[in-house]
């Protein structure tokens, strides 16, 4: 590690984009990843949108060898509550020496600008290692680097529930409909990573039940869709 490396927290969703961002950051001596940061649905003890059990999140962090900071929120937090909770968490990390926050965002301009504005308000740099990279090539890189992930959530507007449990690889890429981004950057699907080059060992899991949930959209909310979730269960 470079003595001048910037202490960085990685926003960890449990999925492939965060995992690939971590892989790239580990190869860049300018950044020292010191923490993972994840938002948790406090009512169900699961990661927001991915639906992954908190226990599996803990296992990922243990396999990676990094401490994880959790921001626990109610099931449908408004923007103010979310913003304040995240800023509080980031300010606490800044007090521990963290001066940058990394994300797995790829091409959503509004989201990147939002993140950068919030970070700037507390003097933290935004880092986006996947930004503007070709999403098909990123999926190929996921497979090439040995990151192993399965689909755990799909939006019914884009994909059928038969995609749940599919491993993200070349075959998956070839089967995606033309209107679905290869990385699911528009919210078409979400994934869970059970192995990566920097895991101390793979996470043994099994597939549980499939659950359907619909969300009443707020005004101009793009999540006017139902979602299928695959429950991933730790396999002792």
DRENDO-1510 file (C-alpha; in Angstrom, 1 decimal, always signed):
<recs>
REC; n; res; u; v; w
REC; 1; UNK; +0.0; +0.0; +0.0 .
REC; 2; UNK; +1.2; +3.5; -0.9 .
REC; 3; UNK; +1.8; +5.6; +2.1 .
REC; 4; UNK; +0.0; +8.4; +0.3 .
REC; 5; UNK; -3.0; +6.3; -0.5 .
REC; 6; UNK; -6.4; +7.9; +0.1 .
REC; 7; UNK; -8.4; +6.1; +2.8 .
REC; 8; UNK; -11.7; +5.2; +1.0 .
REC; 9; UNK; -15.0; +3.7; +2.0 .
REC; 10; UNK; -16.7; +1.5; -0.7 .
REC; 11; UNK; -20.5; +1.6; -0.9 .
REC; 12; UNK; -21.2; -2.1; -0.9 .
REC; 13; UNK; -24.5; -3.4; -2.3 .
REC; 14; UNK; -23.4; -7.1; -2.1 .
REC; 15; UNK; -23.6; -7.3; -5.9 .
REC; 16; UNK; -21.3; -7.6; -8.9 .
REC; 17; UNK; -20.8; -3.9; -9.6 .
REC; 18; UNK; -19.6; -3.2; -6.1 .
REC; 19; UNK; -17.4; -6.3; -6.3 .
REC; 20; UNK; -15.9; -5.2; -9.6 .
REC; 21; UNK; -15.3; -1.7; -8.3 .
REC; 22; UNK; -13.5; -3.2; -5.3 .
REC; 23; UNK; -11.4; -5.4; -7.6 .
REC; 24; UNK; -10.3; -2.4; -9.7 .
REC; 25; UNK; -9.6; -0.2; -6.6 .
REC; 26; UNK; -7.4; -2.9; -5.1 .
REC; 27; UNK; -5.3; -2.7; -8.2 .
REC; 28; UNK; -4.9; +1.1; -7.8 .
REC; 29; UNK; -2.3; +2.1; -5.2 .
REC; 30; UNK; -3.9; +5.6; -5.0 .
REC; 31; UNK; -6.7; +4.2; -2.9 .
REC; 32; UNK; -6.7; +2.3; +0.4 .
REC; 33; UNK; -10.1; +0.7; +1.0 .
REC; 34; UNK; -10.7; +0.8; +4.7 .
REC; 35; UNK; -14.5; +0.1; +5.1 .
REC; 36; UNK; -17.6; -1.1; +3.4 .
REC; 37; UNK; -20.8; +0.8; +3.7 .
REC; 38; UNK; -24.3; -0.7; +3.2 .
REC; 39; UNK; -27.9; +0.4; +3.7 .
REC; 40; UNK; -30.1; -2.1; +5.5 .
REC; 41; UNK; -33.9; -2.4; +5.7 .
REC; 42; UNK; -34.2; -2.3; +9.5 .
REC; 43; UNK; -37.6; -4.0; +9.5 .
REC; 44; UNK; -36.5; -7.1; +7.6 .
REC; 45; UNK; -32.7; -7.1; +8.2 .
REC; 46; UNK; -32.0; -7.2; +4.5 .
REC; 47; UNK; -30.0; -5.1; +2.0 .
REC; 48; UNK; -32.2; -2.6; +0.2 .
REC; 49; UNK; -33.3; -3.6; -3.3 .
REC; 50; UNK; -31.1; -6.7; -3.3 .
REC; 51; UNK; -33.1; -8.4; -0.5 .
REC; 52; UNK; -30.0; -10.1; +0.8 .
REC; 53; UNK; -30.0; -11.3; +4.4 .
REC; 54; UNK; -27.8; -9.2; +6.8 .
REC; 55; UNK; -26.1; -12.4; +7.9 .
REC; 56; UNK; -24.8; -12.9; +4.3 .
REC; 57; UNK; -23.6; -9.3; +4.2 .
REC; 58; UNK; -21.6; -10.0; +7.3 .
REC; 59; UNK; -20.1; -13.1; +5.7 .
REC; 60; UNK; -19.1; -11.2; +2.6 .
REC; 61; UNK; -17.3; -8.6; +4.8 .
REC; 62; UNK; -15.6; -11.3; +6.8 .
REC; 63; UNK; -14.4; -13.0; +3.6 .
REC; 64; UNK; -13.1; -9.7; +2.2 .
REC; 65; UNK; -11.5; -8.8; +5.5 .
REC; 66; UNK; -12.9; -5.3; +5.9 .
REC; 67; UNK; -15.1; -3.8; +8.6 .
REC; 68; UNK; -18.6; -2.9; +7.4 .
REC; 69; UNK; -20.6; +0.1; +8.5 .
REC; 70; UNK; -24.4; -0.4; +8.3 .
REC; 71; UNK; -27.0; +2.4; +7.8 .
REC; 72; UNK; -30.3; +1.0; +9.1 .
REC; 73; UNK; -33.4; +2.6; +7.7 .
REC; 74; UNK; -37.1; +2.0; +7.6 .
REC; 75; UNK; -38.5; +0.2; +4.6 .
REC; 76; UNK; -39.4; +3.3; +2.6 .
REC; 77; UNK; -37.3; +6.2; +3.8 .
REC; 78; UNK; -37.8; +9.6; +2.3 .
REC; 79; UNK; -34.9; +11.4; +0.7 .
REC; 80; UNK; -34.3; +13.6; +3.7 .
REC; 81; UNK; -34.1; +10.7; +6.1 .
REC; 82; UNK; -31.8; +8.8; +3.7 .
REC; 83; UNK; -29.6; +11.7; +3.0 .
REC; 84; UNK; -29.1; +12.6; +6.7 .
REC; 85; UNK; -28.4; +9.0; +7.7 .
REC; 86; UNK; -25.8; +8.6; +5.0 .
REC; 87; UNK; -24.1; +11.9; +5.8 .
REC; 88; UNK; -24.0; +11.0; +9.5 .
REC; 89; UNK; -22.3; +7.7; +8.6 .
REC; 90; UNK; -19.8; +9.3; +6.3 .
REC; 91; UNK; -19.0; +12.0; +8.7 .
REC; 92; UNK; -18.2; +9.4; +11.4 .
REC; 93; UNK; -15.9; +7.6; +8.9 .
REC; 94; UNK; -14.3; +10.9; +8.0 .
REC; 95; UNK; -13.4; +11.3; +11.7 .
REC; 96; UNK; -11.7; +7.9; +11.4 .
REC; 97; UNK; -9.5; +9.2; +8.5 .
REC; 98; UNK; -11.7; +8.3; +5.5 .
REC; 99; UNK; -11.5; +11.1; +2.8 .
REC; 100; UNK; -13.1; +9.4; -0.2 .
REC; 101; UNK; -16.2; +7.3; -1.0 .
REC; 102; UNK; -16.3; +4.9; -3.9 .
REC; 103; UNK; -19.3; +3.7; -5.8 .
REC; 104; UNK; -20.1; +1.1; -8.5 .
REC; 105; UNK; -22.2; +3.6; -10.6 .
REC; 106; UNK; -21.7; +3.3; -14.4 .
REC; 107; UNK; -23.7; +5.8; -16.3 .
REC; 108; UNK; -26.6; +7.4; -14.3 .
REC; 109; UNK; -25.6; +11.0; -14.5 .
REC; 110; UNK; -28.2; +12.3; -12.0 .
REC; 111; UNK; -27.2; +9.8; -9.4 .
REC; 112; UNK; -23.5; +10.6; -9.7 .
REC; 113; UNK; -24.2; +14.4; -9.4 .
REC; 114; UNK; -26.4; +13.7; -6.4 .
REC; 115; UNK; -23.7; +11.7; -4.7 .
REC; 116; UNK; -20.9; +14.2; -5.5 .
REC; 117; UNK; -23.0; +17.1; -4.1 .
REC; 118; UNK; -23.7; +15.3; -0.9 .
REC; 119; UNK; -20.0; +14.3; -0.5 .
REC; 120; UNK; -18.8; +17.8; -1.2 .
REC; 121; UNK; -20.9; +19.1; +1.6 .
REC; 122; UNK; -18.8; +17.2; +4.1 .
REC; 123; UNK; -15.5; +17.4; +2.2 .
REC; 124; UNK; -15.3; +13.8; +0.9 .
REC; 125; UNK; -14.1; +12.9; -2.6 .
REC; 126; UNK; -16.3; +10.8; -4.8 .
REC; 127; UNK; -14.6; +7.9; -6.7 .
REC; 128; UNK; -16.3; +6.0; -9.6 .
REC; 129; UNK; -14.0; +3.3; -10.9 .
REC; 130; UNK; -16.6; +1.9; -13.4 .
REC; 131; UNK; -17.8; +5.2; -14.7 .
REC; 132; UNK; -18.7; +5.3; -18.4 .
REC; 133; UNK; -17.2; +1.9; -19.1 .
REC; 134; UNK; -19.0; -0.4; -21.6 .
REC; 135; UNK; -21.4; -2.5; -19.5 .
REC; 136; UNK; -21.1; -5.6; -21.8 .
REC; 137; UNK; -17.4; -5.5; -21.3 .
REC; 138; UNK; -17.8; -5.1; -17.5 .
REC; 139; UNK; -19.9; -8.3; -17.4 .
REC; 140; UNK; -17.1; -10.0; -19.3 .
REC; 141; UNK; -14.6; -8.6; -16.9 .
REC; 142; UNK; -16.7; -10.0; -13.9 .
REC; 143; UNK; -16.4; -13.5; -15.4 .
REC; 144; UNK; -12.7; -13.0; -16.4 .
REC; 145; UNK; -11.6; -11.9; -12.9 .
REC; 146; UNK; -13.3; -14.7; -11.1 .
REC; 147; UNK; -16.1; -12.8; -9.5 .
REC; 148; UNK; -19.1; -15.2; -9.1 .
REC; 149; UNK; -22.5; -13.7; -8.7 .
REC; 150; UNK; -26.2; -14.8; -9.1 .
REC; 151; UNK; -29.3; -12.9; -9.9 .
REC; 152; UNK; -31.4; -12.3; -6.8 .
REC; 153; UNK; -33.9; -9.6; -7.9 .
REC; 154; UNK; -35.5; -8.8; -11.2 .
REC; 155; UNK; -38.0; -6.1; -12.3 .
REC; 156; UNK; -41.0; -7.7; -14.0 .
REC; 157; UNK; -40.9; -4.8; -16.5 .
REC; 158; UNK; -37.8; -6.2; -18.0 .
REC; 159; UNK; -37.2; -9.8; -17.0 .
REC; 160; UNK; -39.1; -12.9; -16.0 .
REC; 161; UNK; -38.5; -14.7; -12.7 .
REC; 162; UNK; -36.8; -17.5; -14.6 .
REC; 163; UNK; -33.7; -15.3; -14.5 .
REC; 164; UNK; -33.5; -15.6; -10.7 .
REC; 165; UNK; -30.6; -17.7; -9.7 .
REC; 166; UNK; -28.8; -17.4; -13.0 .
REC; 167; UNK; -25.0; -17.0; -12.7 .
REC; 168; UNK; -23.7; -13.8; -14.3 .
REC; 169; UNK; -21.5; -15.1; -17.2 .
REC; 170; UNK; -21.3; -15.1; -21.0 .
REC; 171; UNK; -24.4; -17.4; -21.3 .
REC; 172; UNK; -26.4; -15.0; -19.1 .
REC; 173; UNK; -25.2; -12.1; -21.2 .
REC; 174; UNK; -26.3; -13.8; -24.4 .
REC; 175; UNK; -29.8; -14.5; -23.1 .
REC; 176; UNK; -30.6; -11.0; -22.0 .
REC; 177; UNK; -33.3; -9.1; -24.0 .
REC; 178; UNK; -32.0; -6.2; -26.1 .
REC; 179; UNK; -33.8; -3.7; -23.9 .
REC; 180; UNK; -31.9; -4.8; -20.7 .
REC; 181; UNK; -28.6; -3.2; -19.8 .
REC; 182; UNK; -25.9; -5.9; -19.4 .
REC; 183; UNK; -25.2; -4.7; -15.9 .
REC; 184; UNK; -28.8; -3.9; -15.0 .
REC; 185; UNK; -27.8; -0.3; -14.5 .
REC; 186; UNK; -31.4; +0.9; -15.0 .
REC; 187; UNK; -32.6; -1.3; -12.2 .
REC; 188; UNK; -33.5; -4.3; -14.3 .
REC; 189; UNK; -31.9; -6.8; -12.0 .
REC; 190; UNK; -29.6; -7.1; -8.9 .
REC; 191; UNK; -27.1; -9.7; -7.9 .
REC; 192; UNK; -25.3; -11.4; -5.0 .
REC; 193; UNK; -21.6; -12.1; -5.0 .
REC; 194; UNK; -20.6; -15.4; -3.4 .
REC; 195; UNK; -17.0; -15.5; -4.5 .
REC; 196; UNK; -14.3; -13.2; -5.7 .
REC; 197; UNK; -10.5; -13.2; -6.0 .
REC; 198; UNK; -10.2; -11.3; -2.8 .
REC; 199; UNK; -12.6; -13.5; -0.7 .
REC; 200; UNK; -10.7; -15.8; +1.7 .
REC; 201; UNK; -13.0; -18.6; +0.5 .
REC; 202; UNK; -16.3; -18.9; -1.4 .
REC; 203; UNK; -19.6; -18.4; +0.5 .
REC; 204; UNK; -21.7; -21.6; +0.5 .
REC; 205; UNK; -25.3; -20.7; -0.2 .
REC; 206; UNK; -28.5; -22.4; -1.4 .
REC; 207; UNK; -31.6; -21.0; -3.1 .
REC; 208; UNK; -34.7; -20.4; -1.0 .
REC; 209; UNK; -38.2; -19.2; -2.0 .
REC; 210; UNK; -39.1; -16.7; -4.6 .
REC; 211; UNK; -41.1; -13.6; -3.4 .
REC; 212; UNK; -43.0; -11.0; -5.4 .
REC; 213; UNK; -43.3; -7.5; -4.2 .
REC; 214; UNK; -44.9; -4.5; -5.8 .
REC; 215; UNK; -44.1; -0.9; -4.8 .
REC; 216; UNK; -46.5; +2.0; -5.0 .
REC; 217; UNK; -44.6; +4.6; -6.9 .
REC; 218; UNK; -44.1; +8.1; -5.6 .
REC; 219; UNK; -44.6; +11.0; -8.0 .
REC; 220; UNK; -42.2; +10.7; -10.9 .
REC; 221; UNK; -40.7; +7.6; -9.3 .
REC; 222; UNK; -39.3; +5.2; -11.9 .
REC; 223; UNK; -39.8; +2.2; -9.7 .
REC; 224; UNK; -43.4; +1.7; -10.8 .
REC; 225; UNK; -42.9; -2.0; -11.1 .
REC; 226; UNK; -43.2; -5.3; -9.3 .
REC; 227; UNK; -40.0; -7.2; -8.4 .
REC; 228; UNK; -39.3; -10.9; -7.9 .
REC; 229; UNK; -36.7; -11.7; -5.2 .
REC; 230; UNK; -34.9; -14.9; -4.7 .
REC; 231; UNK; -34.0; -15.6; -1.1 .
REC; 232; UNK; -30.4; -16.7; -0.8 .
REC; 233; UNK; -29.8; -18.8; +2.3 .
REC; 234; UNK; -26.5; -19.5; +4.0 .
REC; 235; UNK; -25.5; -23.2; +3.5 .
REC; 236; UNK; -23.9; -24.4; +6.7 .
</recs>
